[in-house]
């Protein structure tokens, strides 16, 4: 109902506002010229009265009661053109003073919008989402969201009782970005976006894709984040990071799922970042790892996905605490000399209705065609890498983690699923590219853009690919046609090595190629050797359970596996629990088998990892030439009868390390092996040592090289090879 007759055109705009279809609220609300004066129109349903507070040039403020021109909550009043104003609103229980959100001019610059549309904005986290700021002396929050096909977009939250008519946003035509500054909104307030599709349908309220904080699941609203003001204390780490993460540096990574590492000690449901800082950091320092890798921590709705189905790529999960607490955890890691890598998931996203799925009523972030946009394995949606704005959203997330949280590297999940259009699809279930091939050219272009951007802006950080195929040049520069990653997970080494170790030792002699074949391609990429969470889930059992034999043999085999891995070319990655010889398969709702630290065999495996990390970090021969043929030399690769292997690791200016493995439970006495140097060779590691849970058979700490040629070398040593054990030896200085 109208309080008085109004112009038909104005009435039409009023009706679209009241029915929730208003796509241009600034055409109706806010300040407008009316002959010699200006008219202000505001919309406050449920208000008892609204007063216009007119600030005059003399400094006085005149209070005018605004006229209700529509009984549904639209008010109007006039004021001089040069006068500023604010509002006083009387509600049923209180008065409120506020500024009119429709009195503020455009806030997003044309260059911001252009770079956004090109997918090249390098500070997109400061442009999009909910950004607290002060405009013209008024504090509030600027909201910005991309929804080019929506008829209307509104910010809804506790501050407007989730009424989508109250804070309709302004569309910046051409870019498809909607913006609105809402005075008085503060950090900590919940919000979402209410969108009306092009057909006029009100969509389920959407969380902010660019939100920096999200509610604790199963709640799913976004939360206005305070500006990141964390005071860092990691200058020493940051200034030396490039050296610490160079291709010649030792990199030994502990992969972990934070919620199931250890149950909290103080009655919480889940361990906090501060508690992890108190317990995890000294634990990893003692074990000697150089880096910690966290399974995805971007906010995710379903705990059973372990974080691999995230919806808020800019928001650390609040399961463990606030943004500031996560930053403090990273800071403490750096002060302890520990790098932090996070798993990052740009390959797909869940179809939860509050998320990115059909965000503006169209397939905006995902492909419309399910043969391109639906992931059959995980029942998730695949990003449309052909859209600049989607690529910019993803690259902006990567930059956000590196810049706001000092993250040292991103391990990109499921790269193979991004690269191939026929990934996990049968004939007829996928669409070829424009050349008729199976390669996802748009995803390749995105990875080129991502790697070039990160290497330009943050050359001392790492970009790591979980890529399981033979795609060429994963770690080659994007400028030379590669994908531009720093490292690639060596899935072939992992599968071959585990297949070998799972065999009964009686048959290992017939399958030596499982351990030797990897050297055919070992230097085709820069590799990380992963024994990751994927190998201890979905019925695969634990690493210990894969090993053959009785309890003693299982632990001996596991120690030997780790010793072979730490001596093989490539950086190291071990999933949590592997250092404890975890007996059971990993349970994301449980915790690690910490009781194994009190068990002789469990403690022995723990101490084996500790010794391996110490040797790996301090002996250049084990790490300086991971990517070069010059760092590795076979000595014995063909003793299939005894299942004995031997090789040298070496680096210029440093003594070599002789690695010898006896992969059967039969001790080998007086076994002669050629060596390049004479004199004393010290036994640096014996995985059969009693202190590690072994039988304590060995060489009493050292052997002497004799001038007896063997294996093409002028000297040789005679060794006692313990059962199911690996030895490291090096010439005495």
Buried (B, 14 or more C-beta within 10 A) or exposed (E): EEEEEBEEEBBEBBEBBBEBBBBBBBBBBBBBEEEEEBBBBBBBBEBEBBBBBBBEEEEEEEEBEBBBBBEBBBBBBBBBEEBBBBBBBBEEEEEEEBBBBBBBEEBBEEEBBEBBBEBBBBEBBBBBBBBBEEBEEBEBBBBBBBBBBBBBBBBBBEBBEBBBBBBBBBBBEEBBBBBBBBBBBEBEBBBBBBBBBEEEEBBEBBBBBBBBBBBEBEEBBBBBBBEBEBEBEBEEBEEEBEEBBEBBBBBBBBBBBBBBBBBBEEEEEBBBBBBBBEBBBEBBEEBBBBBBBBBBBBBBBBBEBBBBBBBBBBBBBBBBBBBBBBBBBBBBBBBBBBBBBBBBBBBBBBBBEBBBBBBBBBBBBBBEEBBBBBBEEBEBBBBBBBBBBBBBBBBBBBBBBBBBBBBBBBBBBBBBBBBBBBBEBEEEEBEEEEEEEBBBBBBBBBBBBBBBBBBEEBEBBBBBBBBBEEBEBBBBBBEEEBBBBBBBBBBBBBBBBBEBBEBEBEEBBEBBEBBBEBBEEBBBBBBBBBBBBBBBBEEBBBBBBBBBBEEBBBBBBBBBBBBBBBBBBBBBBBBBBBBBBBBEBBEBEEBBBBEBEEBEBBBBBBBBBBBBBBBBBEBBBBBBBBBBEEBBBEBBBEBEEBBBBBBBBBBEEBBBBBBBBBBBBBBBEEBEBBBBBBEBBBBBBBBBBEEBBBBEBBBEEEBEBBEEEBBEBBBBBBBBBBBBBBBBBBBEE
